[in-house]
Amino acid sequence: MGRQGDSSTRGKASASGSSSVRKASPAVYRRRRLFAGGALLMVIALVVSGFALAGVFSGSEQASSTDPAGSPAASESPTATPEPSASAPSATPTPSPTPTCNQNLVTVSASTDKAAYGPEENPLLTLKVTNGGTMPCQVNIGTSQMEFLVTSGPDRIFSSRDCQATSEDLVKTIAPGASETANFPWSRNRTVEGCQAVESKPGTGGAYYIFTAKLGSKASPKAVFQLN
């Protein structure tokens, strides 16, 4: 009787143990669910971290396209067009200034448009300056240098300087053998230095007069004309 009770007791215990293995309690299930949920969150976190790391490495690869100095790659930076090198200008000889004419090679002449003039005609006096040298040269033929002088024997009849309002320079380059001329219409009047009023007039009736052209210190030969 005692053995049967023991075996019955072991049988119950064995059955109870078998049932404890096969069927877990609700608390165990809750712990398992929590563990499984935590594992799932860890996997999701690792996946997200993997994407983030992939983004970081991708950015690193883009950064590697810069040059060693860290400037943007050539495909992204504006292309600098090299400026053409400035070539040194060719040395051209500076032309020497035209020299002033040698007074010994300059000639001044005087002439009138007619040899004799009627009572109502006014003589046209002409001054001509000629370069007698072999090179071009400059001559001042301005009113500051010119004078148209009319005389009759020792009588000083007229000078263009007596009543000249302004005095100006006019420098001209004259080629070898070439000339420059200046004309002055004379009104058959008398003048004196200082441009004072003179009532008398040159005589007529076939009187002869002498016209002398002056340019600076140069004076022309005499040009004779007649007033009728």
BAZAGU-221671 format. One record per residue (C-alpha): residue in one letter; x, y, z. Coordinates in Angstrom, 3 decimals. Layout:
BEGIN
{fimi A,{X,Y,Z}},
...
***
This chain:
BEGIN
{fimi M,{0.000,0.000,0.000}},
{fimi G,{2.830,2.340,0.863}},
{fimi R,{4.595,1.797,-2.509}},
{fimi Q,{1.487,2.396,-4.462}},
{fimi G,{1.017,5.724,-2.737}},
{fimi D,{4.580,6.742,-3.564}},
{fimi S,{4.271,5.815,-7.163}},
{fimi S,{1.037,7.675,-7.384}},
{fimi T,{2.641,10.661,-5.858}},
{fimi R,{5.616,10.493,-8.306}},
{fimi G,{3.196,10.134,-11.177}},
{fimi K,{1.432,13.298,-10.189}},
{fimi A,{4.620,15.112,-9.694}},
{fimi S,{5.867,13.928,-13.058}},
{fimi A,{2.705,15.010,-14.726}},
{fimi S,{2.858,18.327,-12.983}},
{fimi G,{6.425,18.825,-14.135}},
{fimi S,{5.542,17.961,-17.704}},
{fimi S,{2.726,20.404,-17.714}},
{fimi S,{5.010,23.174,-16.318}},
{fimi V,{7.386,22.754,-19.224}},
{fimi R,{4.768,22.740,-21.924}},
{fimi K,{2.701,25.638,-20.662}},
{fimi A,{4.313,28.907,-19.498}},
{fimi S,{2.695,31.366,-17.160}},
{fimi P,{1.259,34.724,-18.307}},
{fimi A,{4.194,36.580,-16.694}},
{fimi V,{6.646,34.630,-18.800}},
{fimi Y,{4.724,35.489,-21.922}},
{fimi R,{4.877,39.172,-21.035}},
{fimi R,{8.632,38.999,-20.510}},
{fimi R,{9.072,37.227,-23.824}},
{fimi R,{7.004,39.853,-25.623}},
{fimi L,{9.034,42.664,-24.045}},
{fimi F,{12.282,40.952,-25.033}},
{fimi A,{11.102,40.408,-28.590}},
{fimi G,{9.925,44.025,-28.843}},
{fimi G,{13.269,45.320,-27.589}},
{fimi A,{15.121,43.150,-30.090}},
{fimi L,{12.938,44.478,-32.912}},
{fimi L,{13.607,48.084,-31.874}},
{fimi M,{17.331,47.336,-31.812}},
{fimi V,{17.192,45.939,-35.343}},
{fimi I,{15.257,48.992,-36.563}},
{fimi A,{17.769,51.278,-34.877}},
{fimi L,{20.649,49.450,-36.540}},
{fimi V,{18.958,49.760,-39.943}},
{fimi V,{18.352,53.461,-39.472}},
{fimi S,{21.926,53.900,-38.274}},
{fimi G,{23.089,52.060,-41.343}},
{fimi F,{21.262,54.497,-43.601}},
{fimi A,{22.715,57.431,-41.692}},
{fimi L,{26.224,56.015,-41.962}},
{fimi A,{25.641,55.411,-45.648}},
{fimi G,{24.662,59.077,-46.003}},
{fimi V,{27.803,60.182,-44.179}},
{fimi F,{30.017,58.076,-46.387}},
{fimi S,{28.188,59.305,-49.449}},
{fimi G,{28.877,62.881,-48.376}},
{fimi S,{32.525,62.003,-47.810}},
{fimi E,{32.765,60.676,-51.358}},
{fimi Q,{31.343,63.938,-52.681}},
{fimi A,{33.807,65.885,-50.609}},
{fimi S,{36.624,63.822,-52.069}},
{fimi S,{35.880,65.428,-55.447}},
{fimi T,{37.488,68.660,-54.220}},
{fimi D,{41.093,69.379,-54.947}},
{fimi P,{43.768,68.996,-52.248}},
{fimi A,{43.379,72.629,-51.261}},
{fimi G,{39.666,72.101,-50.529}},
{fimi S,{38.340,74.183,-53.404}},
{fimi P,{35.368,72.859,-55.418}},
{fimi A,{36.047,70.433,-58.219}},
{fimi A,{36.687,71.813,-61.644}},
{fimi S,{33.269,70.712,-62.876}},
{fimi E,{31.520,72.865,-60.240}},
{fimi S,{33.797,75.900,-60.173}},
{fimi P,{33.741,78.649,-62.840}},
{fimi T,{36.369,78.229,-65.478}},
{fimi A,{38.948,80.991,-65.296}},
{fimi T,{39.895,82.206,-68.736}},
{fimi P,{43.571,83.148,-68.761}},
{fimi E,{44.169,86.731,-69.745}},
{fimi P,{46.269,87.164,-72.875}},
{fimi S,{49.768,88.183,-72.060}},
{fimi A,{50.399,91.806,-72.897}},
{fimi S,{53.002,92.030,-75.563}},
{fimi A,{55.507,94.811,-75.284}},
{fimi P,{54.735,97.595,-77.732}},
{fimi S,{57.091,97.792,-80.598}},
{fimi A,{59.575,100.540,-80.161}},
{fimi T,{58.887,103.196,-82.762}},
{fimi P,{61.352,105.992,-83.111}},
{fimi T,{60.040,109.319,-81.868}},
{fimi P,{60.050,111.763,-84.745}},
{fimi S,{62.378,114.642,-84.113}},
{fimi P,{60.705,118.057,-83.990}},
{fimi T,{60.887,120.199,-87.086}},
{fimi P,{63.703,122.718,-86.623}},
{fimi T,{63.341,126.444,-86.967}},
{fimi C,{64.418,127.725,-90.333}},
{fimi N,{67.912,129.108,-90.630}},
{fimi Q,{67.423,132.823,-91.224}},
{fimi N,{70.248,132.764,-93.742}},
{fimi L,{68.250,130.299,-95.840}},
{fimi V,{64.929,132.165,-95.611}},
{fimi T,{64.100,134.824,-98.178}},
{fimi V,{61.367,137.452,-97.926}},
{fimi S,{59.981,139.163,-101.027}},
{fimi A,{57.455,141.934,-101.614}},
{fimi S,{55.077,142.421,-104.536}},
{fimi T,{51.900,144.225,-105.593}},
{fimi D,{49.063,142.924,-107.729}},
{fimi K,{49.542,145.785,-110.218}},
{fimi A,{52.323,148.144,-111.220}},
{fimi A,{50.044,151.217,-111.351}},
{fimi Y,{46.652,152.035,-109.820}},
{fimi G,{43.880,154.386,-110.840}},
{fimi P,{42.346,156.930,-108.475}},
{fimi E,{39.734,154.466,-107.128}},
{fimi E,{41.953,151.398,-106.890}},
{fimi N,{43.635,150.147,-103.719}},
{fimi P,{46.920,148.266,-103.968}},
{fimi L,{47.128,144.668,-102.697}},
{fimi L,{50.465,144.221,-100.934}},
{fimi T,{51.875,140.683,-100.776}},
{fimi L,{54.583,139.305,-98.467}},
{fimi K,{56.188,135.992,-99.456}},
{fimi V,{58.555,133.900,-97.324}},
{fimi T,{60.485,131.072,-98.972}},
{fimi N,{62.492,128.221,-97.460}},
{fimi G,{65.746,128.137,-99.396}},
{fimi G,{67.135,125.159,-97.453}},
{fimi T,{67.075,121.432,-98.216}},
{fimi M,{65.002,120.343,-95.188}},
{fimi P,{61.536,121.313,-93.913}},
{fimi C,{61.665,123.999,-91.255}},
{fimi Q,{59.354,126.210,-89.247}},
{fimi V,{58.788,129.933,-89.684}},
{fimi N,{56.665,132.279,-87.598}},
{fimi I,{54.578,134.194,-90.118}},
{fimi G,{52.152,135.672,-87.591}},
{fimi T,{51.242,139.330,-87.299}},
{fimi S,{53.765,139.568,-84.466}},
{fimi Q,{56.523,139.196,-87.062}},
{fimi M,{55.121,140.781,-90.226}},
{fimi E,{55.181,144.380,-91.330}},
{fimi F,{53.915,145.987,-94.548}},
{fimi L,{55.780,149.250,-94.971}},
{fimi V,{55.119,151.903,-97.637}},
{fimi T,{57.533,154.784,-98.118}},
{fimi S,{58.195,157.533,-100.616}},
{fimi G,{61.822,158.538,-100.508}},
{fimi P,{62.550,159.479,-96.865}},
{fimi D,{58.829,159.915,-96.130}},
{fimi R,{57.322,157.108,-94.070}},
{fimi I,{53.791,156.820,-95.487}},
{fimi F,{52.238,153.692,-93.942}},
{fimi S,{53.058,150.740,-91.638}},
{fimi S,{50.711,147.859,-90.812}},
{fimi R,{52.042,147.918,-87.241}},
{fimi D,{50.990,151.463,-86.449}},
{fimi C,{47.310,150.642,-85.894}},
{fimi Q,{47.512,146.872,-85.443}},
{fimi A,{44.873,145.811,-82.883}},
{fimi T,{46.342,142.420,-81.974}},
{fimi S,{49.681,140.704,-82.403}},
{fimi E,{49.687,136.919,-82.836}},
{fimi D,{52.147,134.152,-83.660}},
{fimi L,{51.533,131.703,-86.485}},
{fimi V,{54.194,129.026,-86.907}},
{fimi K,{54.132,127.209,-90.221}},
{fimi T,{56.265,124.349,-91.513}},
{fimi I,{57.630,125.145,-94.943}},
{fimi A,{58.998,122.455,-97.222}},
{fimi P,{62.286,122.986,-99.079}},
{fimi G,{61.771,125.464,-101.906}},
{fimi A,{58.166,126.155,-100.847}},
{fimi S,{56.683,129.503,-99.844}},
{fimi E,{53.995,131.037,-97.644}},
{fimi T,{52.310,134.308,-98.559}},
{fimi A,{50.296,136.962,-96.739}},
{fimi N,{48.223,139.674,-98.406}},
{fimi F,{47.353,143.134,-97.125}},
{fimi P,{44.927,145.514,-98.916}},
{fimi W,{46.193,149.058,-98.438}},
{fimi S,{43.534,151.785,-98.293}},
{fimi R,{45.929,154.507,-99.546}},
{fimi N,{46.019,156.149,-96.135}},
{fimi R,{48.784,157.562,-93.961}},
{fimi T,{49.647,156.261,-90.482}},
{fimi V,{52.061,157.192,-87.707}},
{fimi E,{53.372,155.215,-84.743}},
{fimi G,{50.770,155.091,-82.001}},
{fimi C,{47.946,155.231,-84.571}},
{fimi Q,{47.304,158.927,-84.149}},
{fimi A,{44.931,160.533,-86.594}},
{fimi V,{46.538,161.837,-89.806}},
{fimi E,{44.557,164.082,-92.148}},
{fimi S,{46.941,164.207,-95.101}},
{fimi K,{46.900,161.452,-97.685}},
{fimi P,{49.520,160.087,-100.062}},
{fimi G,{49.886,162.041,-103.248}},
{fimi T,{48.493,160.869,-106.557}},
{fimi G,{48.978,161.975,-110.109}},
{fimi G,{51.560,159.322,-110.983}},
{fimi A,{53.603,159.390,-107.755}},
{fimi Y,{55.819,156.400,-107.086}},
{fimi Y,{55.880,154.472,-103.824}},
{fimi I,{58.007,151.708,-102.401}},
{fimi F,{56.611,148.677,-100.624}},
{fimi T,{58.956,146.752,-98.291}},
{fimi A,{57.863,143.469,-96.652}},
{fimi K,{59.435,142.571,-93.321}},
{fimi L,{59.381,139.314,-91.355}},
{fimi G,{61.230,139.513,-88.079}},
{fimi S,{64.696,140.796,-88.846}},
{fimi K,{64.402,139.920,-92.540}},
{fimi A,{63.445,142.616,-95.030}},
{fimi S,{62.545,142.163,-98.674}},
{fimi P,{63.919,143.990,-101.676}},
{fimi K,{61.891,147.062,-102.677}},
{fimi A,{58.740,146.720,-104.750}},
{fimi V,{57.873,149.907,-106.645}},
{fimi F,{54.329,150.866,-107.718}},
{fimi Q,{52.548,153.989,-108.961}},
{fimi L,{49.436,155.796,-107.721}},
{fimi N,{47.486,157.820,-110.272}},
***
